[in-house]
């Protein structure tokens, strides 16, 4: 049985499933599918903290499923722009998991359609010999990301609430 490390870009998955389907992603169904693929030894969900009751309930639900929820503060700049992305944090955690002898990870699963992760997932596959898998909304996932992994799992209605 394969040991799996999962990294969920919560903001990306939220916005892409909403844009493509007008619905939210079902993390419980994902968890079931992952358990059919192997043994989940690490699961991180990366989100933005806004101290909103609905978001807190969602984050608690992720923890209940089995995710370690990592939060960054939501930042609104004086010019009105906002900041709240986890790309560097996700990349560091993925690299650490791929290299860690303690975790003994065989498969790295990323939930995101962000093409910025293409080199990361290629490195996981080519340099560390791990199976690289991406879950993403097909029409909103960068081709470069899809082409960088061993397997792309499209998010369709069966993985939505």
Helices and strands as residue ranges (DSSP letters): E 3-9, H 10-21, H 27-37, E 39-49, H 53-65, E 68-73, E 75-76, E 82-83, H 87-99, E 107-111, G 115-117, H 118-126, E 131-136, G 138-140, H 143-148, E 151-154, G 157-159
